[in-house]
Amino acid sequence: MLADVLPYLVCPHCGGDLALSGTSLRCPNRHTFDIARQGYVSLLREATSFTGDTAAMTDARAAFLGAGHYAPIVQELLTVVPGPGCVADIGAGIGHYLAAVLDHYPDRVGIAADAAKPALRRAAKAHPRLGAVLCDAWQPLPIRSGSVGLALNVFAPRNPAELHRVLHPLGRMVVVTPTSAHLAELVSTVDMLTVAEDKRAQVAAKLAPYFEAADEVRRDFPMALSRRDAAALVGMGPTAFHADAATIDARVAGLAEPVAVTGSVVVTTYRPIPANAR
């Protein structure tokens, strides 16, 4: 619930503490943020044109992840021990990965941060110790400096400077990126967007001024999917911004079941570089 994560949140306008006031959050400077009836709160600093995943993409994500096909990714996340502080998932979507981490660490609370209202409606109900917050990863995060013991970033955009600011000096950040082999069978048959060969190197270069890799694991895993699950997999990703559900269903309809698909990701654990060492 939002009340559980209030000690880790700050007003996006003035940086002040936030307190629960009826159905709103309020800071000492009287900046007020209404809590949506679905349980999330918008802490956007300023209006943004990016609104994240659509409702259809969110439904597809819930269906696919709920079937457990990405369990190997969850298993890798659970190997990382948090430092002092909360768990924050930046680009949390429906809160699937964050909920699994909170189950594994019953003494922690979690912030699900995302720009998509449809996703946060689900995230707010994903775990009893989770608070869902609408924000933009490219704006200053409404999270207290040094208060995050573990930051999750799974297939999501990342703002290195802000992630470094909110992470505790003893905290860790886990970044999951796809390899060029990820979902290769669907890429070639249903015209999915491709992953750049140097994707991992691009991510590392952008993080380098603020973080250093502490551990890295490549995880490849086979999936045997129904056509429905294959369509959900395509429909929950960036391809869905370019093709509607009917188009995706038509592309998948000709595939033989079970649809053999390879998951392939790199899971990298980072430690923050002290500011005086950069």
C-alpha positions in Angstrom: 0.0 0.0 0.0 1.1 3.6 -0.5 1.2 4.2 3.2 4.0 1.6 3.5 6.3 3.4 1.1 5.6 7.0 2.2 8.9 7.3 4.1 10.7 6.7 0.7 8.7 9.2 -1.4 9.1 12.9 -1.7 7.1 15.7 -3.3 8.1 16.0 -7.0 7.9 19.8 -6.8 9.8 20.7 -3.6 11.3 17.5 -2.3 9.4 17.7 0.9 8.0 14.8 2.9 4.7 13.4 1.9 1.9 12.5 4.4 -1.4 10.8 3.9 -4.3 13.2 4.1 -7.6 11.5 3.5 -7.5 10.3 -0.1 -4.5 12.4 -1.0 -0.8 12.8 -0.3 0.3 16.2 0.8 3.7 17.9 1.6 4.4 20.7 4.1 4.2 23.2 1.2 0.6 22.1 0.5 1.4 20.4 -2.8 -1.4 17.8 -3.0 -1.6 14.6 -5.0 -4.9 12.7 -5.2 -4.8 8.9 -4.9 -6.7 7.2 -7.7 -9.5 4.9 -6.7 -7.4 2.0 -8.0 -4.8 2.7 -5.4 -1.9 4.5 -7.3 -0.8 8.1 -7.1 0.5 10.4 -9.7 3.7 12.2 -8.7 4.6 13.5 -12.1 6.7 16.6 -11.8 5.4 18.0 -15.1 3.1 16.9 -17.9 4.6 14.4 -20.3 3.5 13.1 -23.7 4.7 9.6 -23.0 2.1 7.5 -21.3 3.7 4.1 -21.5 1.9 0.8 -22.2 -1.7 0.9 -23.5 -4.5 -1.0 -21.8 -4.3 -3.7 -24.4 -0.5 -4.1 -23.9 -1.1 -4.3 -20.1 -3.7 -7.0 -20.5 -1.4 -9.0 -22.7 1.5 -8.6 -20.2 -0.7 -9.8 -17.4 -1.8 -12.8 -19.3 1.7 -13.8 -20.4 3.6 -13.1 -17.2 0.8 -14.7 -15.2 1.3 -18.0 -17.0 4.9 -18.1 -15.6 6.8 -18.1 -18.9 9.4 -15.6 -17.6 10.0 -17.5 -14.4 13.7 -17.9 -15.2 14.1 -14.1 -15.2 12.3 -13.9 -11.8 14.7 -16.6 -10.5 17.7 -14.5 -11.4 16.3 -11.4 -9.7 15.9 -13.3 -6.5 19.6 -14.1 -6.3 20.5 -10.4 -5.6 20.6 -9.4 -2.0 19.3 -5.8 -1.4 21.2 -3.2 0.5 19.5 -1.0 3.1 16.2 0.6 2.0 13.2 -0.2 -0.1 12.9 -2.1 -3.4 12.1 0.2 -6.4 11.1 -1.1 -9.8 11.6 1.6 -12.4 9.4 0.8 -15.3 7.5 -1.7 -13.2 4.6 -2.3 -15.5 2.0 -4.4 -13.7 4.4 -5.1 -10.7 5.0 -8.7 -11.6 8.8 -8.8 -10.8 8.6 -6.5 -7.8 5.9 -8.6 -6.2 8.1 -11.7 -6.6 11.0 -9.9 -4.9 8.8 -8.7 -2.1 7.6 -12.2 -1.5 11.2 -13.3 -1.3 12.1 -10.5 1.2 9.2 -10.2 3.6 10.9 -7.3 5.5 10.9 -5.0 2.5 8.4 -2.7 0.9 8.4 -1.8 -2.7 7.8 1.2 -5.1 6.4 0.3 -8.5 7.2 3.3 -10.7 5.8 3.6 -14.2 4.3 6.1 -16.7 1.3 3.9 -17.7 -1.9 4.3 -15.8 -3.3 0.9 -17.0 -0.3 -0.9 -15.7 -0.3 0.9 -12.3 -4.0 0.0 -11.8 -2.8 -3.6 -11.7 0.5 -2.9 -9.9 -1.3 -1.3 -7.0 -3.0 -4.6 -6.3 0.0 -6.8 -7.1 1.3 -7.1 -3.5 0.2 -5.8 -0.1 3.6 -4.1 0.6 3.8 -2.3 -2.8 3.0 1.3 -3.5 2.3 2.3 -7.1 3.5 5.6 -8.4 2.9 7.3 -11.7 6.1 9.1 -12.8 8.4 9.7 -15.7 11.8 7.9 -15.6 13.3 10.8 -17.5 12.2 13.4 -14.9 13.6 13.5 -11.3 12.1 10.5 -9.5 9.9 11.3 -6.5 12.0 9.0 -4.4 14.2 10.0 -1.5 17.9 10.2 -2.2 19.8 7.1 -1.0 16.7 5.3 0.2 16.6 2.4 -2.3 18.4 -0.9 -1.4 17.5 -2.7 -4.6 16.5 -1.1 -7.9 15.0 -3.3 -10.6 15.0 -2.4 -14.3 13.6 -5.1 -16.4 13.1 -4.4 -20.1 12.6 -0.7 -19.2 14.1 2.7 -19.8 16.6 4.0 -17.3 17.9 7.3 -16.1 21.4 6.6 -14.8 21.8 9.9 -12.8 18.5 9.5 -11.0 19.0 5.8 -10.3 22.3 6.6 -8.8 20.8 9.4 -6.7 18.1 7.2 -5.2 20.2 4.1 -4.6 21.8 3.6 -1.2 25.6 3.5 -1.3 25.4 -0.2 -0.4 22.5 -0.9 -2.6 22.4 -2.8 -5.9 20.7 -2.3 -9.2 19.6 -5.2 -11.5 19.2 -4.5 -15.2 17.6 -7.1 -17.5 18.3 -6.6 -21.2 17.4 -8.9 -24.1 20.1 -10.4 -26.3 19.8 -10.5 -30.1 18.6 -14.1 -29.7 15.6 -13.1 -27.5 12.3 -14.3 -29.2 14.2 -14.8 -32.4 11.7 -17.3 -33.7 8.9 -14.7 -33.5 11.0 -11.9 -34.9 11.5 -13.9 -38.1 7.8 -15.1 -38.4 5.6 -12.3 -37.1 7.7 -9.2 -37.9 8.6 -8.3 -34.3 11.0 -5.4 -33.6 14.6 -6.7 -33.4 17.1 -6.2 -30.6 20.4 -4.6 -31.6 23.5 -6.9 -31.5 25.3 -4.4 -29.2 22.3 -3.7 -26.9 24.2 -4.9 -23.8 27.2 -2.7 -24.7 24.9 0.3 -25.2 23.3 -0.1 -21.8 26.7 -0.5 -20.1 28.1 2.6 -21.7 25.3 4.8 -20.6 25.5 3.5 -17.0 29.3 3.6 -16.8 29.7 7.1 -15.3 27.5 6.1 -12.4 27.7 2.3 -11.9 30.1 -0.6 -12.2 29.0 -4.2 -12.9 29.3 -6.5 -9.9 27.9 -9.6 -11.6 26.5 -10.7 -14.9 24.6 -13.8 -16.0 23.2 -14.7 -19.4 20.1 -16.8 -19.2 18.7 -18.6 -22.2 15.5 -20.6 -21.7 13.0 -22.4 -24.1 9.3 -21.7 -24.1 6.6 -23.8 -25.6 3.7 -21.5 -26.1 0.1 -21.7 -27.2 -0.8 -19.3 -30.1 -2.7 -17.3 -27.5 0.4 -16.9 -25.3 2.5 -16.1 -28.4 0.1 -13.4 -29.4 0.2 -12.0 -25.8 4.0 -12.0 -25.9 4.1 -10.0 -29.1 1.3 -7.8 -27.9 2.9 -6.8 -24.6 6.1 -5.4 -26.2 7.0 -2.4 -28.3 5.8 -4.1 -31.5 2.3 -3.4 -30.2 2.9 0.3 -30.8 3.1 -0.5 -34.5 0.5 -3.3 -34.9 -2.9 -3.7 -33.3 -4.2 -6.8 -31.6 -6.1 -8.1 -34.7 -3.0 -7.8 -36.8 -0.9 -9.6 -34.2 -3.5 -12.4 -33.9 -3.5 -12.8 -37.7 0.3 -13.1 -37.8 0.3 -15.7 -35.1 -2.7 -17.7 -36.4 -0.6 -19.6 -38.9 2.0 -20.9 -36.3 2.0 -24.5 -35.3 1.4 -25.3 -31.6 3.2 -25.4 -29.4 5.1 -22.4 -30.6 8.8 -22.9 -29.8 10.3 -19.6 -28.6 13.7 -18.9 -27.0 14.0 -16.4 -24.2 17.5 -14.9 -24.0 18.5 -12.2 -21.5 21.5 -10.7 -19.8 21.0 -10.0 -16.1 23.6 -7.6 -14.8 23.9 -6.5 -11.1 25.5 -3.1 -10.7 26.9 -1.3 -7.7 26.9 2.5 -7.5 30.2 4.4 -8.0 30.7 6.9 -5.2 30.4 10.5 -6.4 33.9 11.4 -5.3 35.3 8.5 -7.4 33.7 9.4 -10.7 
